[in-house]
Amino acid sequence: MLLAGLFAYGYVRAATPRFVFEDTLGVAPGPNVSNINSKVFWFADEGSTYLRFEADAATFHALVPAGLPHVSDLEYANKRWQGNEAGPAWWTYTFPPDAEIHLLTTEAGQGKRFASEMTLMVYVPREHLVYYHYEGID
């Protein structure tokens, strides 16, 4: 019974965008965050989290994880990181030139939760949209 309860709790959190936001970014969505979309997939040796939400620039900057470096459009294009899947219908890997892109990829064996990881967080100022994607694989 306890195991079923824990499974249900985890499922509800993974299926509820505000909980995915909180579990992923470490804080509950504040008043400057709206229209949160999320998709979570974790199984065996692979996991991914997608988030998209509306926020102002100050909120975005407060949410960028420590150690997630800003990269130029050219660096982002050169990494050609597109993930293992296209992502949800509301997701994109193509961002306008004025987007602020933060990206960290690890070499095999250097990840914190998985052997190889990628974290991407992008702010599109014209639309006040934030995109976040984490993917890990062993």
N, C-alpha and C positions, 0 to 999 in steps of 0.2 A: 504494500500500500504506500509506504514512504517513497519507494522508487517511482511509482506511478505519479505521485504528487510532485516529485522533483522534475520528472520529465514534463509534466503539464506546465509547471512553473516556467521551465526553460523555453518551452514551445510558445507560451503566451508572450514572454519577453521578446523572443526572436521574431514574432509576428506583429508586434506593436511598435510602430515607428518611434514614438517618444522614448520607449525603453531601449530600442536599438541605439538611438542617439546617446542616451545616458550611458549605456554599457560600453559604447565605442569611444566616446569623447570624454567620459569621466565626470560629466556634469549634466544636470537636467536641462532641457531646453528652456532658455529664458524668454522674456517677453519680446525680444527682438528676433526670435526664431519662429518661423511659420511654415506651413505647407510641407511637412516632413514626409519624404518617401524613403522606404528602406526595403532591402532584400538581404537576407542572411542565408548562407549555405555552409554548413559544417558537416563533414563526414570523413571519418577515418583519418587519412593523411592529407586532407585538403580543406581549406576554409576560405570563405570570402564574405565581405560585408560591403554593401553599397548604401550610401546615403545621398540624398539631395534635399536641400531645404533652402528657404529664403532667409537672408540675414543681411544686416548692414556690414560695412567693411570693418568697423571696430569689433563687432561680434566675431566675425571670421578670424581676425588676427588674434583674438583672445582664445579661440578654439584650436588654432594650429598647434599640434603636439610639439613639445620641445624636441629638438633634434631632427625635425622634418625640414630639410633645406629647401629654400627657394631656388628654382631653376629657371633658366631663360627658355623662351619658346624654342630656340635652336637646340638646347640641351634636351628638352622634352622630346622634340622631333627625332633627335639622334638616338635616344634610348629606344624609340619605337615600341614602347611598352603598351600593349593593347589587352593584356589579360588573357585568360584561357577561354573566355566566353564574351559574347557581345554585351552582356549585362541586360538589365530590365529595359523596357520600352522607353522609359523616361531618362535613361542614361546615355552619355556620349563620351567619347575620348577625343573629340575634336572641339577645341576651344578657340574663341576669338583672340586676336593679337593683344588685346588689353587685359586678358585674364592673368591672374596671379597664380602661378603654378608652384606647388611644393611636392617634391617627389623623392622617395628613398627606396632604392632596391638593394637587396643584400645578395651576396654571392652564396652559393650552396654551402650550407653548414654554418652560416653566420647569422641566421635569423634568431629571434627571441622565442617564438612559439613554434615555428616550423623551420625546416632546414633552409628554405629560401622564401623571402617575403618581399612584398611591394606595398608601399603606402603612398597614395596619391590624394592630395587635397587641393582644390582649385576654387578660386573666387572669380566670378564673372560679374564685374561691377555694373555694367549696363542693365543687367537683369536682376541684380542682387541675389544671385544663385550661388550656392556652395555645393560642390561635388566632393564626395569622399569615397575612396575605395581602398580596401585592404584585401590582399590575397596572400595566402601562405600555402606552401606545398612541401611535403617531405620527399 
